[in-house]
């Protein structure tokens, strides 16, 4: 009988701490690359590479605002190519472009490498800790509803991450959510909209900052859902191993899908 209290795995792919549950699992590299294209840094947050992701997100917001990229996108969708060309800041665009494509490539490359690591490390059956108790937070593996994680994320980006105890991602998403809501004046515009003053609603809305919100909201919902699903799989995996070690007959074997007693 294998004892999972002694962790002899060479490569660890799971870590349960007070700040959240971090794990390496199989991911589609095109999905993470797509999120990096939608908003540089989001793909790295999916991979739990927080420091790199935070740096890229801060860079994206700062350079995007300086280059007026979101305004250029809006004018382009409206068919006003002259206004789009005059709005963009050429110097900042040239600074933005190489970093943008590097972010997509690096996210794709990292995902492929982490998938290889998972395939190699999974058979080693690393010990999975189920509870982490710290001075400020308690985290434990349990099954949660992924739909509920999406629902609460709709109300405010970051709440879904709080629901599944991803404290670092939740803090960052909540912070940027507040910043985007404040500078876009979206809530003020909604008040005017519901009172029937459409002209005033559109005039107070800052398109430059508003265009950040769809990406932030979409990512918060996707990350909350996928992370909840993977955490549920991890909970079932740990429970399955525990039952196998403590309750399964040592002479029990599975052969070609059939149960065999020896």
Secondary structure, DSSP 4 states (H G I P E B T S, - for coil): ---TTS---SS--EEEETTEEEE-----HHHHHHHHHHSTTHHHHHTT-HHHHHHHHHHHHHHHHHHTHHHHHHHHHTT-HHHHHHHS-HHHHHHHHHHHHHHHHHHHHHHHHHHHHHHHHHTT------EEE-SS-EEE-----HHHHHHHHHHSTTHHHHHTT-HHHHHHHHHHHHHHHHHHTHHHHHHHHHTT-HHHHHHH--HHHHHHHHHHHHHHHHHHHHHHHHHHHHHHHHHHHHHHHHTS-TTEEEETTEEEE-
